[in-house]
Amino acid sequence: MESLKPNFKKRDGLVPVVAQDEATKEILMLAYADEKAYFQTLETGLATYYSTSRKQIWVKGEMSGSTQTVRKVLLDCDGDALAYVVRQNGSGACHTGNKTCFFRRVSKTKRVPDTVFETDTVF
């Protein structure tokens, strides 16, 4: 079987990574990986990202304890984006203390904190 590798050259060495909860299917967060972080993720099984603000690699939860055990790695059709299907450990994925970073729903008039299970029309 051919080993698939993201195209790190396309976006100056980084690829976006979406983390999805294996059990709930919720989108937990969006981060970036460089080649080193990607291979570290594959080697250790722990979600490892590249911090664009700190300009360094970080293992999710190394400080908070809210690690992500990677269960599956998916590469998009263009080879320039990843999805990590993870088991979220600890209190949640978001640095704000929320389970997911995507806890705010956009409406036409205002931002409304909401659950991701709302089914009413957003726009």
Protein Blocks (a to p, Z undefined) as FASTA:
>chain_A
ZZddddfklngoiacdddddfklopafbdcdddfklmmmmmmnopacdddfklopacdeh
klnopacddfbdcddfkopaccdddddehjbjbfnlpabfblcccdfkbccdddfkbcbd
fZZ
